[in-house]
Amino acid sequence: MLTVYPTLQRLDRYKRFGVCAALFLCASFPALAEEAETPNTPPPGLWDQDTLTGDWGGLRTRLADSGLSIGLIETSELLGNVSGGQRQGFDYMGRTELAIDLDLDKLAGWQGGLIHVNGYQIHGRGLTANNLGGNILDPSNIEATRTTRLFDAYFQQSLFDDKLSIRAGQIAADDEFLTSQYSANFINGTFGWAGIMASDLPSGGPAYPLATPGVRVKYAPSGNLSWQTAVFNGDPAGSTAGSSNPQIRDRAGTTFSTNRDLFAITEAAYALPADKDAGELPTTIKLGGWYHSGKFNDYRYDTNGGLIGATSGTARKDVNNYGLYSVLDKMLWAKPGTDDQGLSGFLRLAGAPDDRNLVSLYADTGLNYKGLFEGRDQDIAGIAIAFAKVGGSAIHQDKDYNLANPGATRPVRDYEAVIELTYQYVVAPWWTIQPDAQYIIHPAGYSASPTADTSAPTSAMKDAVVLGARTTIKF
């Protein structure tokens, strides 16, 4: 090991990550490669197996039985802005995800212990930055700066028959908080980590593509009731020096920043038990809140008490930030004789102070139908709507600018909304194809194009129509 470490030091951080992962797997492999009995049943065919590459001749199962699970998923999409926005055109975006889970109970007899690491190779470019003028509700939940980056890297310990679990390391809030079971199949990013969080928190908060050091505690005294709280580093990208793009400041996901600010989030969830005989279907209710200890720029007043729109002065700092949210998931109608086919819906609401936040009020809702067509039991058809209201201070900033500059007419921001129609076609358990259509109302909250001359009368960007398709393959 003494000879290996100096060699690692001479490598750049991307290569060090790869070499360390390879050394770890090589050191663990002897314990994982034990022979297993030949199964009595023949392996499933190509179109029935869970992954494209199958069981690797039984090796995948032997590794999992020994405590090592490896997943590789490629998500590729072609989305195009065919009308409105900043400019028209299609962009390709792709993401390759590698995930490794180590079950420490199977590997070393450490009961309840788990190590999880995953990372991304992100390629292509997205619509938000290039075609939609930096809109609030990102049309793609995989859009990010092109790079190879580490995401999650944590240790988790479960205790008391899995009633209590503690997770520590580099983690992300959008893995577990503010999530909806029935919004996950939509492509627009706001139906995952809601646009209010991505807009109001430094660097978008601890969410894809930026995880950050933190600790999460979850307590589930019963199968129906749970409570979880997490504390994170305040800014996943660390220092603001170097680039205005936080994903470039932490390009490899290895900054592991621990600045003086913190972001805390807590959530309670209650799942109403289903009783088909009584006609009661599954329902989950979540209530949550968050707090950030940092200082945030005020959207209307400068450090001297003047109006930013009129003076272009330095924004005053408002101490801390906070917000509340709720989530409702509901199975509305179940197809007879099935557990999860039928009509389901979701509703999420969130709010935050309007003086220090671009978005002060947020809502989204949607419907899914699983198994809509005969013989297509796993396909999901969906429609969803999201609404993000621009905060009052940001609205007044635009009005103040127009009053102070009579020769210019800056569009006054108000809100952004999106309507999405999607259909998830399951070709095989390992392959889905998803055509998608989105109508984006008031891109960037009803702002002018970033390339427009705002010193002259300027119009806001027109509503945008986004069309495209995504394919996901599990290897």
C-alpha positions in Angstrom: 0.0 0.0 0.0 2.9 2.3 0.6 4.0 2.0 -3.0 0.5 2.4 -4.4 -0.4 5.7 -2.6 2.4 7.8 -4.2 1.3 6.5 -7.6 -2.3 7.5 -6.9 -1.2 10.9 -5.9 0.4 11.5 -9.4 -2.9 10.7 -11.1 -5.6 13.3 -11.7 -8.8 13.0 -9.6 -10.8 11.2 -12.3 -8.2 8.4 -12.7 -7.8 8.2 -8.9 -11.5 7.5 -8.5 -11.4 4.7 -11.2 -8.2 3.1 -9.8 -9.5 3.1 -6.2 -12.8 1.5 -7.3 -10.9 -1.2 -9.3 -8.6 -2.0 -6.4 -11.6 -2.2 -4.0 -13.4 -4.6 -6.3 -10.3 -6.8 -6.9 -9.7 -7.0 -3.1 -13.3 -8.0 -2.6 -13.6 -10.5 -5.5 -12.1 -13.6 -3.9 -14.9 -13.6 -1.3 -17.5 -13.0 -4.0 -16.6 -15.6 -6.5 -17.7 -18.7 -4.6 -19.3 -21.4 -6.7 -23.1 -21.6 -6.6 -25.3 -24.5 -7.5 -26.5 -24.7 -11.1 -30.1 -23.6 -11.1 -32.7 -26.2 -12.1 -34.7 -23.8 -14.2 -33.4 -22.5 -17.5 -32.5 -18.7 -17.6 -35.1 -16.3 -19.0 -34.9 -15.3 -22.7 -33.6 -12.0 -23.9 -37.0 -10.3 -23.9 -37.9 -11.6 -20.4 -34.8 -11.0 -18.4 -34.4 -8.0 -16.1 -31.2 -6.6 -17.7 -29.9 -6.6 -21.3 -26.7 -8.6 -20.3 -28.6 -11.1 -18.2 -27.1 -13.0 -15.4 -23.5 -13.1 -16.8 -23.6 -16.9 -16.8 -24.7 -16.9 -13.1 -22.0 -14.5 -11.9 -24.4 -11.6 -11.3 -26.4 -13.8 -8.9 -23.3 -15.2 -7.2 -22.1 -11.6 -6.6 -25.5 -10.5 -5.3 -25.7 -13.5 -3.0 -22.3 -12.6 -1.7 -23.2 -8.9 -1.1 -22.2 -7.1 -4.2 -24.8 -5.6 -6.6 -23.8 -3.7 -9.7 -26.1 -1.7 -11.9 -25.5 0.1 -15.2 -28.2 2.2 -16.9 -28.0 4.3 -20.0 -30.6 7.0 -20.5 -30.6 8.8 -23.9 -33.1 11.4 -25.2 -33.6 13.7 -28.1 -35.7 16.7 -27.2 -36.4 19.7 -29.4 -37.9 23.2 -28.9 -40.1 23.5 -32.1 -41.7 26.8 -31.2 -41.1 29.8 -28.9 -38.4 30.1 -26.3 -35.0 31.5 -27.0 -34.3 29.6 -30.2 -35.6 26.5 -32.0 -33.7 23.2 -32.4 -33.2 19.7 -31.1 -30.5 18.6 -28.6 -29.3 15.2 -27.6 -28.7 14.5 -23.9 -27.4 11.2 -22.4 -26.5 9.9 -19.0 -24.7 6.6 -18.1 -25.1 5.6 -14.5 -23.0 3.1 -12.6 -24.2 2.0 -9.2 -22.5 -0.3 -6.7 -24.1 -1.6 -3.5 -22.2 -3.6 -0.8 -24.4 -5.5 1.7 -22.0 -5.7 4.6 -24.1 -8.4 6.3 -23.4 -10.8 3.4 -19.9 -9.6 2.9 -18.6 -9.4 6.5 -21.4 -10.3 8.9 -22.0 -6.6 9.7 -25.8 -6.7 10.3 -27.7 -3.8 8.8 -24.7 -2.2 7.1 -24.7 -1.0 3.5 -22.3 1.0 1.3 -23.7 2.6 -1.8 -21.8 4.5 -4.5 -23.0 5.7 -7.8 -21.7 8.1 -10.5 -22.6 9.5 -13.9 -21.1 10.0 -17.3 -23.1 12.9 -18.7 -22.9 13.6 -22.4 -24.7 15.8 -24.9 -26.3 19.2 -24.1 -29.7 20.3 -22.8 -32.5 22.6 -23.9 -32.7 24.8 -20.8 -29.4 26.5 -21.3 -29.3 26.5 -25.1 -32.9 26.9 -26.4 -35.2 28.0 -23.6 -33.3 30.9 -22.1 -32.7 29.4 -18.7 -36.2 28.4 -17.8 -37.3 27.5 -14.3 -38.9 24.1 -15.0 -36.2 22.1 -16.8 -37.7 19.9 -19.5 -35.3 17.1 -18.7 -34.5 15.5 -15.4 -31.2 14.3 -16.7 -30.0 17.6 -18.1 -26.6 18.6 -16.7 -23.1 19.9 -17.7 -21.2 17.3 -19.6 -18.7 15.5 -17.3 -18.0 12.3 -15.5 -18.9 12.8 -11.8 -19.4 11.0 -8.5 -22.9 11.4 -7.1 -23.9 9.4 -3.9 -21.2 7.8 -1.8 -22.6 6.9 1.7 -22.7 4.3 4.5 -26.1 3.3 5.9 -26.8 1.5 9.1 -30.2 -0.1 9.9 -31.1 -0.8 13.5 -34.0 -2.2 15.6 -35.4 -4.5 12.8 -35.0 -1.8 10.2 -37.2 0.7 12.2 -34.3 3.1 12.4 -31.7 3.9 9.7 -28.8 6.3 9.6 -27.2 7.4 6.3 -24.0 9.4 6.2 -21.6 10.5 3.5 -22.1 12.3 0.2 -25.9 12.2 -0.2 -28.7 13.9 -2.0 -32.1 15.2 -0.8 -34.0 14.4 -3.9 -33.3 10.6 -3.3 -35.8 10.6 -0.5 -37.4 14.0 0.2 -40.3 15.7 -1.6 -40.7 12.6 -3.8 -43.9 11.4 -5.3 -44.5 7.8 -6.3 -46.7 8.8 -9.2 -44.7 11.7 -10.6 -41.5 9.7 -11.2 -42.3 8.6 -14.7 -42.4 12.2 -16.1 -39.4 13.6 -17.9 -39.6 17.3 -16.9 -37.2 17.8 -14.0 -39.7 19.7 -11.8 -41.7 16.5 -11.2 -38.7 15.1 -9.3 -36.8 17.8 -7.4 -39.5 20.6 -7.6 -38.6 23.8 -9.4 -39.1 25.9 -6.3 -36.2 24.0 -4.6 -33.9 24.0 -7.6 -34.4 27.8 -8.0 -34.3 29.0 -4.4 -31.4 26.9 -2.9 -27.7 27.6 -3.5 -26.5 25.6 -6.5 -29.9 24.1 -6.8 -29.6 22.3 -3.4 -28.3 18.8 -2.7 -30.0 17.2 -5.7 -29.0 15.8 -9.1 -26.4 16.3 -10.4 -24.8 17.6 -7.1 -24.8 15.5 -4.0 -23.0 16.9 -0.9 -21.8 15.7 2.6 -24.7 15.1 5.0 -26.4 12.9 7.5 -30.0 11.5 7.2 -31.9 9.8 10.0 -35.2 7.9 9.3 -37.5 6.3 11.8 -40.4 4.1 10.8 -42.2 2.7 13.9 -44.7 0.9 11.6 -45.3 0.1 8.0 -47.6 3.1 7.6 -45.8 5.9 9.5 -42.3 7.3 9.0 -40.3 10.4 9.8 -37.0 11.4 8.3 -34.7 14.4 8.8 -31.4 15.3 7.1 -28.7 17.9 7.5 -26.5 18.8 4.5 -23.7 21.1 3.7 -25.2 24.5 2.7 -23.8 24.7 -0.9 -23.1 21.5 -2.8 -20.7 23.3 -5.2 -18.7 24.9 -2.4 -17.0 28.3 -3.1 -18.6 30.6 -5.6 -15.2 31.4 -7.1 -14.2 30.2 -10.5 -17.5 29.9 -12.4 -21.1 31.0 -12.2 -22.0 27.5 -13.0 -22.0 25.3 -9.8 -21.7 22.1 -11.9 -18.4 23.4 -13.3 -17.1 24.4 -9.8 -17.7 20.8 -8.7 -17.2 19.1 -12.0 -16.1 15.7 -10.7 -18.4 15.6 -7.7 -15.4 15.3 -5.4 -15.4 18.7 -3.8 -16.9 17.3 -0.6 -17.6 20.9 0.6 -18.3 21.6 4.2 -18.8 25.4 4.4 -20.3 27.1 7.4 -23.9 27.1 6.2 -26.2 24.2 6.5 -29.4 23.0 4.8 -31.8 21.0 6.9 -35.0 19.2 5.8 -37.6 17.1 7.6 -40.6 15.1 6.5 -43.3 13.0 8.0 -45.2 10.4 5.9 -48.3 8.4 6.5 -49.5 5.7 4.2 -53.2 4.9 4.6 -53.6 1.1 4.4 -55.4 -0.3 1.3 -58.5 -2.4 1.8 -59.7 -3.7 -1.6 -62.7 -5.4 0.0 -63.9 -2.0 1.4 -62.9 -0.2 -1.7 -60.1 1.7 -0.1 -57.0 2.2 -2.3 -53.4 3.1 -1.4 -52.9 6.7 -0.3 -49.7 8.4 1.0 -49.6 11.9 2.6 -46.3 13.7 3.3 -45.7 17.0 5.2 -42.3 18.6 5.2 -40.2 21.7 5.8 -36.7 23.0 5.2 -34.3 25.6 6.6 -31.1 27.1 5.3 -28.8 29.0 7.6 -27.1 31.1 4.9 -27.6 34.7 3.6 -29.7 35.2 0.5 -29.8 38.2 -1.9 -32.9 40.3 -1.6 -34.7 40.6 -4.9 -35.8 44.2 -4.5 -33.7 46.2 -2.0 -30.0 47.0 -2.1 -27.5 47.5 0.8 -28.4 51.1 1.0 -32.2 50.5 1.1 -32.6 51.6 -2.5 -34.5 49.8 -5.2 -32.2 47.4 -7.2 -34.3 47.8 -10.3 -33.7 51.6 -10.2 -30.1 51.7 -8.8 -28.5 48.5 -10.0 -26.9 48.4 -6.6 -25.7 45.4 -4.6 -28.5 43.4 -3.2 -28.9 43.4 0.6 -28.6 40.1 2.4 -31.6 38.5 4.0 -30.6 36.1 6.8 -31.6 32.4 6.4 -34.3 30.9 4.2 -37.0 28.3 4.7 -40.1 26.7 3.2 -42.9 24.2 3.7 -44.3 21.5 1.4 -46.8 18.7 1.1 -47.2 15.6 -1.1 -50.3 13.5 -1.8 -50.1 10.2 -3.8 -53.4 8.4 -4.4 -54.5 5.3 -6.3 -57.8 6.5 -7.8 -59.0 3.3 -9.5 -57.6 -0.2 -9.6 -58.1 -2.5 -12.5 -59.9 -5.6 -11.1 -57.5 -8.5 -10.4 -54.4 -6.4 -10.3 -52.3 -4.7 -7.6 -50.9 -1.6 -9.4 -52.7 -1.3 -12.7 -55.3 1.5 -13.1 -55.5 5.3 -12.5 -53.4 7.1 -10.0 -52.7 10.7 -9.2 -50.4 13.1 -7.3 -50.5 16.6 -5.9 -47.6 18.6 -4.4 -47.7 22.1 -2.9 -44.7 24.2 -1.7 -44.1 27.8 -0.5 -41.2 30.0 0.5 -40.6 33.7 1.4 -41.0 36.0 -1.7 -38.4 38.6 -0.7 -35.3 36.3 -1.1 -36.5 33.7 -3.5 -37.2 33.7 -7.3 -40.1 31.2 -6.8 -42.4 31.8 -3.8 -45.2 29.4 -4.6 -45.2 26.0 -6.4 -47.8 23.4 -7.3 -47.9 20.3 -9.5 -50.4 17.6 -10.1 -50.9 14.7 -12.6 -52.6 11.5 -13.5 -51.1 8.2 -14.6 -52.8 5.1 -16.1 -50.8 1.9 -15.9 -52.0 -0.8 -18.4 -54.2 1.5 -20.5 -54.1 -0.8 -23.5 -54.9 -4.5 -23.6 -51.7 -6.6 -23.5 -49.6 -3.6 -22.4 -49.8 -4.2 -18.6 -46.6 -2.4 -17.7 -46.9 0.7 -19.9 -47.7 4.0 -18.2 -49.6 6.9 -19.9 -49.5 10.2 -18.0 -50.4 13.9 -18.0 -49.0 16.4 -15.5 -49.1 20.2 -14.9 -46.7 22.3 -12.8 -46.9 26.0 -11.8 -44.1 28.1 -10.4 -45.0 31.7 -9.2 -42.3 34.3 -9.3 -41.8 36.0 -5.9 -43.3 39.4 -5.3 -39.9 41.1 -4.9 -38.6 39.9 -8.2 -41.8 41.1 -9.9 -41.3 44.6 -8.3 -37.7 44.6 -9.4 -38.8 44.5 -13.0 -41.5 47.2 -12.4 -39.0 49.4 -10.6 -36.6 49.1 -13.6 -39.2 50.2 -16.1 -40.2 53.2 -13.9 -36.6 54.3 -13.6 -35.9 53.7 -17.4 -38.8 55.1 -19.4 -37.1 54.3 -22.7 -37.0 50.6 -21.9 -39.7 48.1 -21.3 -38.5 45.0 -19.5 -41.0 42.2 -19.4 -42.4 41.8 -15.8 -41.9 38.3 -14.7 -44.9 36.5 -13.2 -44.9 32.7 -13.4 -43.8 29.7 -15.4 -45.9 26.6 -16.0 -45.6 23.4 -18.0 -48.0 20.8 -19.2 -46.5 17.4 -20.1 -48.0 14.4 -21.9 -45.9 11.2 -21.9 -46.2 7.5 -22.6 -43.7 4.9 -21.2 -43.6 1.9 -23.6 -42.0 -1.1 -22.0 -40.3 -3.0 -24.8 -38.7 -5.5 -22.3 -38.0 -5.4 -18.5 -34.7 -3.8 -19.4 -35.8 -1.4 -22.1 -38.3 1.4 -22.2 -39.1 4.0 -24.9 -40.9 7.1 -23.9 -42.3 9.7 -26.4 -42.9 13.0 -24.7 -44.6 16.4 -25.4 -44.3 19.5 -23.2 -45.9 22.9 -23.5 -43.9 25.5 -21.5 -45.9 28.7 -20.6 -43.8 31.9 -19.9 -40.3 30.4 -20.3 -37.9 31.8 -17.6 -40.9 33.2 -15.8 -41.9 35.5 -18.7 -38.4 36.9 -19.3 -36.8 38.3 -22.4 -34.2 36.1 -24.2 -30.8 36.3 -22.6 -29.4 37.6 -25.9 -31.9 40.5 -26.1 -30.9 44.1 -25.5 -32.8 45.0 -22.3 -31.9 48.7 -22.6 -34.5 49.0 -25.4 -38.2 47.9 -25.4 -38.1 44.1 -25.2 -40.7 41.4 -25.5 -40.8 38.2 -23.4 -40.0 34.9 -24.9 -43.0 33.2 -26.4 -44.4 30.0 -25.0 -42.4 26.9 -26.1 -43.4 23.5 -27.4 -41.0 20.7 -26.6 -41.2 17.4 -28.4 -39.0 14.3 -28.3 -38.4 10.8 -26.9 -36.3 9.0 -24.3 -34.9 5.5 -24.2 -33.6 3.8 -21.1 -31.7 0.5 -21.1 -30.6 -1.5 -18.0 -27.4 -3.4 -18.6 
